[in-house]
């Protein structure tokens, strides 16, 4: 996958022209916030975990961390992040560009409640130097999310 394939995917929703591509890296929450010019918490990071039959992708606010007991209670497995080799194979995207769009069929997308504080958020768009601004409703629709979960806790400032 690449930013071009994500743009083609988002074209189905009339949103391909909203993808931003930067001359600098946006591979981390801090770098993405700097590239966009927004608060780090508004970056919608896609965390990728090993599930029983594929990846579990949790899209969470930039200032959120997985709460292991909540994750285990929700998904009935330990929160084991994908390693660098597993990421492209199980998510369809490179490390730093993992996003909830156009993922393999066995990659299940969930949206974390930590995002609900914002009118719009910025997930990556398939590369380590891209993002797209979406409303929560658009994020839910475009990602084909299976629903909302509460598996994160906010980091202390």
MOFEN-V845373 format. One record per pair of residues at least 24 apart in sequence whose C-alpha atoms are under 10 Angstrom apart, sorted by the first residue. I is the first residue (numbers start at 1). GAP is how many residues later the second one is. Records with the same first field share a line. If there is no record, write none. Layout:
# MOFEN-V845373
I->GAP, GAP
This chain:
# MOFEN-V845373
1->87, 90, 91, 92, 93, 96, 97, 101, 102, 124, 125, 126
2->90, 91, 92, 95, 96, 123, 124, 125, 126, 128
3->90, 94, 121, 122, 123, 124, 125, 126, 127, 128
4->121, 122, 123
5->96, 97, 120, 121
6->87, 93, 94, 95, 96, 97, 118, 119, 120, 121
7->94, 95, 118, 119, 125
8->94
9->92, 93, 133
10->91, 92, 115, 122, 132, 133
12->130
13->125, 128, 129
15->117, 118, 119, 123, 127
16->109, 116
17->115
18->113, 114, 115, 116
19->103, 104, 105, 106, 107, 111, 112, 113, 114, 115
20->102, 104, 105, 109, 110, 111, 112, 113
21->103, 104, 106, 107, 108, 109, 110, 111
22->106, 107, 108, 109
23->106, 107
24->104, 105, 106
25->71, 72, 102, 103, 104, 105
26->70, 71, 98, 101, 102, 103, 104, 105
27->67, 68, 69, 70, 71, 97, 100, 101, 102, 103, 104
28->34, 67, 68, 69, 96, 100, 101
29->32, 33, 34, 67, 93, 94, 95
30->32
31->97, 98
32->30, 90, 91, 92, 96, 97, 98, 99
33->29, 89
35->94, 95, 96
36->86, 94, 95, 96, 97
38->83, 84
39->24, 82
40->82
41->73, 74, 76, 77, 80, 81, 113, 114
42->72, 73, 75, 76, 77, 78, 79, 80, 81, 91
43->72, 77, 78, 79, 80, 81, 88, 89, 90
44->55, 56, 67, 68, 70, 71, 76, 77, 78, 79, 80, 87, 88, 89, 90, 95
45->51, 52, 53, 54, 55, 70, 76, 77, 78, 79
46->50, 51, 52, 53, 54, 63, 64, 65, 66, 77, 78
47->34, 35, 51, 52, 53, 62, 63
48->31, 32, 33, 34, 35, 38, 39, 42, 43, 47, 50, 51, 52, 59, 60, 61
49->28, 29, 30, 31, 32, 33, 34, 37, 38, 41, 42, 58, 59
50->27, 28, 29, 30, 31, 32, 33, 36, 37, 40, 57
51->24, 25, 26, 27, 28, 29, 30, 31, 55, 56, 57
52->24, 25, 54
53->37, 53, 54, 55
54->35, 36, 37, 50, 51, 52, 53, 54
55->26, 27, 31, 32, 34, 35, 36, 48, 49, 50, 51, 52, 53, 54
56->24, 25, 26, 34, 35, 50, 51, 52, 53, 54
57->24, 33, 34, 41, 42, 43, 46, 50, 51, 52, 53, 54, 88
58->41, 42, 50, 51, 52, 53, 54, 87, 90, 91, 92, 93, 94
59->40, 41, 50, 51, 52, 53, 54, 55, 56, 64, 80, 84, 86, 89, 90
60->50, 51, 52, 53, 54, 55, 56, 61, 63, 89, 90, 91, 92, 93, 94
61->50, 51, 52, 53, 54, 55, 56, 57, 60, 61, 62, 91, 92, 93
62->52, 53, 59, 60, 61, 92, 93
63->51, 52, 89, 90, 91, 92, 93, 94
64->48, 49, 50, 51, 87, 88, 89, 90, 91, 92
65->49, 86, 87, 88, 89, 90
66->46, 84, 85, 86, 87, 88, 89
67->83, 84, 85, 86, 87
68->83, 84, 85
69->82, 83
70->79, 80, 81, 82, 83
71->78, 79, 80, 81
72->79
73->78
74->75, 76, 77
75->74, 76
92->34
93->32, 33, 34, 35
94->32, 33, 34
95->31, 32, 33
96->28, 29, 30, 31, 32, 33, 34
97->26, 27, 28, 29, 30, 31, 32, 33, 34
98->25, 26, 27, 28, 29, 30
99->24, 25, 26, 27, 28, 32, 44
100->24, 25, 26, 39, 40, 42, 43, 44, 45
101->24, 25, 38, 40, 41, 42, 43, 44
102->24, 40, 41, 42
103->40, 41
108->35, 36, 37, 38, 39
109->31, 34, 35, 36, 37, 38, 39
110->30, 33, 34, 35, 36, 37, 38, 39, 40, 41
111->25, 28, 29, 32, 34, 35, 36, 37, 38, 39, 40
112->35, 36, 37, 38, 39, 40, 41
113->35, 36, 37, 38, 39, 40
114->34, 35, 36, 37, 38, 39, 40
115->33
116->32
